[in-house]
Amino acid sequence: MSVHLVNPSDNSFGTAVITPRWLFVLAAATPQSAGDPILVDESLEQIVPESIQAGDIVGISVHTGNALRGYAVGRMARSRGAWVVYGGIHATLFPEEALERGEAHAVVKGDGDLAWSKVVADCMAGKPGKIYEGGRIGGSQFLAARWDLMATDKYMWASVQTIRGCPKHCSFCSVWRTDGQQPRQRPYQGVIDEIVQLRRIGFRYIALADDNFYPVSLTDLRLAREQNNLAKLGELTAIREERFELMRELAKLPKDMVFFTQITMEAGEDIEYLDAMRKANIKGALVGVEAVTPEGLKAVFKDFNFSGEALARRLQTFKQHGVHVLGSFIFGLPTDKPATFDATVEMALRAGVTFAQFVMMTPFPGTVDFGRWEKEQAKDPAMVGDVPITRYWLIPTEVRPKMFTPHPTMSSEEIRVRTQKVWDRFYNWGAIWERSACTPNLRARLAFMFLSRLYRMMYAGTGLSTDSARRKKSKAWARWTAGQCRKLFQAKPMPELVSPAWELPLASTMLGSWNTKSGRLHNGPDSLVVIAKD
């Protein structure tokens, strides 16, 4: 019997930019009695059906974007006699769908910190349950990943998580509903220990894979003071101080390390926080700009962001304090007009955004937008074949519409074409070369240019119509570019690097102990493990 963990994907490039962290955390959560799991990341290469044997356990994590492929993998595994288990955000929201479409034996909902070991044990006994309720684990229970199982020559960046949950309530985002609005912060000692392990094996680029690296804003603190809510103020202050303590420790790591994370625009007003990020070598952050007009921001419940020239100045503030921005913009909002596309790319260029992504409005399950749309479609749902449009992820990609909600003034094709032009303008060679001046040397500049083009090839096609020949050619170029790009991100291993000697022991007996020889966390009882979400 073997345990297989599969990260499903329709697109395999041979090399990936960032490690799918859940694979390696779930590997650490697998009970020792089941042996080392076999990890399959289909963004590298697709699974080989013959590798699955009768009696094996196949764990598949799905989000909405890869659910259809994930269900195909599950059906294949079940046809070969394996036990099939689904987890992840999409399976948490639609467990019955995973059971039916993916032919699952079991579904884990939520974090599943106790559930995964029980699922494995039940499958080994031949008696898996149907639904395993997980919940939201505390930050002190976050498990370090098993990086000893990683193919280090396949990834450019590793990933470490420091916090889950987001206090905001953006209409297009499901995080605050699935992961909660209460930040669950991991003790910084465990974060540093895991980063040290990654640098020892040759990774110096690390993504801090957090829902929101800036969980407490200055506005949050001000409101708590004005309301004289001392308990809330104390809680927020403690979370904030823990963030600063983490960044002080990050600053002590080798200076060649580069970190990237995800934060809200509000961090731009917190100069002390931005300066701490710079000292910690957090050189970049994905910032959800979403829209450049007040009307657009209001439409997505994000009117705490700036617009217009104030937005440009706020984005420039990040760069002035050493934090480069990957700006995220949404097209297809009901307030968008034809002029919005040019205004958006001009704003991104003027504000000095280092990277940018331009996505078409998609109502994701678990969001306010999806709930509103589903209610509108309830009486007379549009159909594509025998699938209602509100279940668009079940429609084969070759016939799936590019947009799902109608726009009041523009057709889906017009939005698609205008979005494509924005990508082309932001990522033309001249614009990339100009932005690459932010790097310290020629090697880094080349890496920047390769990564920019790779990002454009991998992600610009989201929601965009291309024929099969063009898709095939694009994937071939992306595969070649990814291979060349990875070489530029390689670093010499530092096996001599050691973790700090912490004053207090980090792990309780519940979390087990770290075995320095094997490079993995040894759990206590097999039932005390943690599962990670995608």
N, C-alpha and C positions, 0 to 999 in steps of 0.2 A: 504494500500500500504506500502511495506517495501523495503528498499534499502539493497541489499546483495552485499558484496565485497568478491570475491573468489580468493584465491591463489591456482591455480590448481597444483596437483602433483599425479604421479602414485604410489608413495611410501609414506605410512603413518607409522610413528614410535611412535605416541602417545606423543612424546616429541621432541622438536626441539632445535638445538644448538643456532641459532640466529633468532631473530624476523624478519619476512618479513616486513621491515619498511613501504613499500608502503601501506600496508593494513591500518595501523594506521594513516598515514598522510592523505590518501584519506578519512578516516573516519572524520578527522578534517575538510577536505575540503567539506564534504557533507552539504548542506544548512540545517539550523535548521528546516525549514519548512517541511523537509522530515523525521524528527525524527532521532534517533540514528540508524546507519546502523548495520546490522548483519554481523559479520566477520567470514569467514570460511577459515581456513588454512588447506589445504588438506595434508600438511606434518605432521599434527597431526592426523586428521581423515577426511575421505572423506565426501563430502556433502551428505545430505539426501534429495533426490528429493522432498519428500512430504513437505519439508520446504518452497518450492517455490510455491507461489500462483499467479493466474492470476492478472495482473496489477502491480506486483512487478518489481523493477528495479535491474538487476543483472550486476554488473561491474566485469570484469575478466581481470587481467593483465597477459600477456603472454610474455615469452622470448622463444627463439628457442627450448630450451630443454623441455619445458612443453606445447608447442603450441598444440600438438595433443590432450592431455588431456583437455586443455582449451577449444578446439573446441567441444569436447564431452560434457563438462559441459554446454556450450552455447546452443548447440542443445537441450539438455534436458530441460534447462530453457525456451527456446522458445516454446517447445512442451507443456509446462504447462501454457503458456499464459503470460510469463514475457517479459519485454523489456530487450534486451541483448546488452550490450555495452562492447567493447574491448578497452584496452589501453596497454601500455608497449612497450618495444623496438621492439618486433617482429611485433606487430600490426602497429607500426609506419612505419616499413619497408615494410610490406605486408598488407595494409589495405583491398585490394580487396579479399585477401585470407580469412581474418577474416569475411568479409561479406558473402562470398560464403561457405567456409568450416565450419565456426562457426555459420552461420545463424544469424549474428549480425544485429541489427537494426541500430547501429551506431558504429563508430570507432573514438577514440580520438588519434590524432597524436601529439607526442612531450610531453612536460611537462603538457600542458592543464590547466594552472593556472586559466584561466577564463572559460575554456571549460566545466569542470566537472559540475559546478552549472547550466550552460545552458543546458547541456544534461539532468540532472535530471529534470529541469523545463520543458523542451520540452517533456520528457517522461510522466511527470505528466499531461501535457496538451494533450497527445496522439499524438504529432506531432514531433517526433525526427528527426533531420537531419541525413544525411548519414555519412559525414566526418566532424569532428571538428578539425580545425587546432589549435594546441597549440603553439609550439615554445619553446624557452629557456628562462625561467624566470631568473631574477636577483637574486643574493644571498640574498638580503634583503627581498625577497618575499617567501623564503623557510618557510614552515609551520611546526610548532611543531606537533608531533604526539599525537593522543588521547590515551594515555596509560591507561586511566581509563577503556577502553574497552578490555584490554588485560587479558587473563587468565594467571595470574602471575605464576601459578604452572606448566606451560607447556613449558617454555623457560629457557635456561641456561643463555644466554646473551641477553641483549637488544641492540638496534642499534640507533645511532644518526648520522645525516649527517652534515658535516661542509663545504663541497665544492663539486662542480660538474665540470666535464670537465677534460681533460688531454692534455697538450701541445705536447705529443709525438705522433708518428705515426706508431706504431707497426703494422706489416702486418696482424697479426692474431686477432687484437682487433678492435672492432667497436666503442668503447667509444668516440674516438676523432672525429668520424664522426657523431654519434648520439647526444652526449652531447657537442660536440665542443672542440676546442683546447684552447679556452679562459677560464681560471679558473673563476668560479662563486662562490664567497666565501660568506658564511653566516656570519653575524655579530656574534662575539664570545659570546656576552651577551645572545643571544637566545639559543646558544648551551649549555652554562653553566646552564641556567634556566631549560632546558629540562633534563639535566643529574641530576640535583638536584632532580627534580621530580621523576626520576627513582630510585635514591638512597633512597628516602623517602619511596618507596613501596617495597624495598628489593632487588634491583639489584645493585650489585657492579662491575659486569663484563659488560663492554660496548664496542661494536664494533663501531668504527668511520667509518661508511659505505661510504667511499669516493672513487671516481675514482682514485685519486692520492693525498695523504696527503702531498706530497712534490712537489708543483706546480711550484716552482722557484728554479732552481739549481744554484750552483756557476758558472757553465759554462754559463748559461743564463745571469747572471749579467756581467760576463767578456766580453761576446760578445757584449752586449749593450754598455759597456764602450769603447771597441775597435772601435765600429762603431760610437761612439760619438752620440748615439741616446738617448738624455737626456730624452725625453718623455717616451720612452720604459723603460729606467733605473728607472725613477721615479715610473712608474706603477708596475714594478717588485719588487722594494724595498718596496712599500706600501703593496703588497700582502704578501711578506715575513714577514714584521713586524707584520701584522695581525695574521700570523701563530704563531709567538712568543708570541704575546699578549694572544692568545687562550691558549697556553701551560702554560704561567704564571698563568692563572686563573685555569686551570686544576690542577696545582700543589697545589692550595689552598684547594682543595676538600678533603674529608676524605681519609686518607692514605691507607685504605683497598681497595680502588677502583683500578681496573685493566682495562686498555684500550688496544685495538688492532686495527690496521688499515692496510692500503695498500699503499705502496710507491714504487718508482723506485730505482734501484740499486745505482743511482747517490748519493742518500742521504748518502751512506757510506763514501764519501769523505768530508762530511760536519759535522765535529766533533761538532761544536757549536750547530747544529740542533739536532744531536743525543743526546747530553747531555741535551738539553731542553726537548726532548721526555722522557728521563729517569726521569727527575725531575717531569714531568707531569704524571708519572705512566703509560706511553704508553709502555707497557712491551713487545709488540710483533707486528710484521708487516708481511703481505704477501708481498714478494719481487719476482717479476717476473724474475727469472734467465733464464728460457726457454731452454738455451743450454750451454754446457760447452766448446764448440769449437768455434774458430773464424768463421769458415765456417757456423756453425749453426746459430750464432748470425746475420751474414750478411744475411742469408736466410730469417730471420723474421724482417729485418729492425731494429735490435736492437744492432748494433755494437758500441753503446755507453756503453754497458756492458763490463766487463772484462771476460777473459776466463782463463783456466788453473790455475796455482798457484796464479796468480794475483787475480783470482776470489775467491779462497779460502781465501786469505788474506782479501779481501774486505768484504766477508761474516763474517769473524771472527771479523772485526771491529765493526759491529753492536752489536755482543754479548759482546765485550769488553766494550762497552758503554751502556750496560744494555738493549738493544733491541733484543729480540729473533726473529729469522727469521722463517717464514713458506715459504720455498722455493718452487716455482712453476716451474716444468720442463716439456718440451714437447718432446714426442717421435714420430717418423714418419716423421721427416723433411727429405728432399731429400738428405741432406748431412750425415744423420745418417748411421752408420755401426753397425754390431753386437757388436763390442767392445765399442760402445758409451754407451750402457746400463750399463755395469759394471763401466765404467769410471764415469758415472753420479752419481750412488749411492755411489761410493767410494768418489767422490768429496763432496757429501752432508754430508757424515759421517765425513770426514776429516775436513770440514769447520765448523763443529759444528752446522749445521742447526737443529733447535729444532723440527720443523714439516716439512713435505714435501708432495707435491702432484705430481704425475707423470701421465700426461694425454696424450692420443693419439691425434695426430694432427687432428683437426676438422675445416673445413672452415666454419666459422660463417657468416651469412648474414651481409652485411654492411662492411665487411673487404676487404682489398686488396686481400688476399688469395682467398676469395670467388669469387670476381669479375673475377679474373684470371681463376679460375677453371670453372666458369659458361661459360666463353667465350670459353674455350677449349672444353666444352661439347656441345656447341650450335648446331653444325652440326649433330652430331650423339650421342645423350645422352644415357648413359647406363640406363636401366630400371629395376626396381624391381616391378614386377607385372605391374600395369598401372601407376606407379609413377616414374618420372625421378629421378636419383640419386641426382641431384642438389636440390631436394626438399625432402631430406632424413628425415626431421622431420615429414613428413606426412606418412612415412612408419611405420606400426605397429612395436613396439619394438622387438617382438619375431622373426621377419624376417629381421629386419634392419641390414645392414652390420655394422661391427665393425670399419671399416675405409672406407673412401669415395674416397680418392685420391690415386692412385697407387704409390707405392714406386719403385724407379729404381732398387734396388738390393734385397729387402726383401718382402716376402709375408705379407699380413695383419695378418695371423695367427701367423707367426713368431714374428711380432712386438707385438701382443697381449700377447703371452706367455712370451716374454722377459720383457714386461712391468709388468706383474703379478709378475714375479720373483723379480723385483726391489722393488715393494710394499712389498712383503713378507720379503725381506732382511732388508729393512729400519725399518719395523714395527714388527720385531720379539721381543719377550718379553725381551730378554737380551739387545737389543739395546734401547728399550724404557726405561727399568730400568736405564740404564746408563745415558740417557738424562734427566731422571726425577730428577737427582741430582741438577738440576738448581732451584728447588723449595725450599721454606724456611722451610717446616715442613712435617711431615708424612702425614697429611691430604691432603696437597697440592700435595704431591707426588702421593698419590692414585688417586686424581682427574686427575693429568697429565696422569697417566697410563690408566685410564678409557677413558679419552678423546682421547688419541692416538688410542686405539683400536676401539673406536666408529668412529673416523674419517676414519680409515682404512676400517671398515665395510660399512660405508655410501658412501664413495667416491672411493674406490679402484675398484669397479665394473664398473666405467664409461668406456664404450667402451669394456668391457671384457665379454667374452662369458661364461654364466653359464646356467645349465639346470634349469627347473622350481622348482624342488625339492630343489636344492641347494639355489636358490634365496629365496624360502619360509623359509628355515632354517636360512639363513643369516639375513633376515628381522626380524625373531623372536628373534634372538640373539641381533640384533641392537636395537630392541624395549626394551628388558630387560636392556641392557647396558645403553641406553639413560636414562631410568628411574632412575637407580642407580647413573648415572653420574650427573643428575640434582640436586639430593640431596646434592652432594658435592659442588655445586656452589651456593646453597641457602645462603642468608645473612639475618641477622636480620634487619627489616625495621628501618629507622631513621626518623620518622615523625617530629622530632624536627628540622631537617635540613632546613635551609632557604637559598634562593638565595641572592647574594650580592645586595646591594642597588646601582644600577648603577647611575652614575652622569647624564646621558642623557637618556630620555625615548627611549626604544628600538623600540617599535611598533608604526608605524604611524596609523592614523585613518583608512587607507586602510587595515591594517592587523588586526584591531580589538583589543580586550583587553583580558587579561588572567583572568579567573574567578577562584580564589583560592579555592572556595568552591566546584565547580564541577570538578576542575582539567582539564579544557579544555580552548582552545582559542575560544572566541566568536567572530565570524566574524561580520563585519559591514553589508553592504547590502549583500544579499544572493549571488549576482553575483561575489563578490570579494573573491575568494577562490583559493587555490593552489592544484594542483594534483601532486603526486610524481611518478617518474618512478621506475621500479624494478631495 
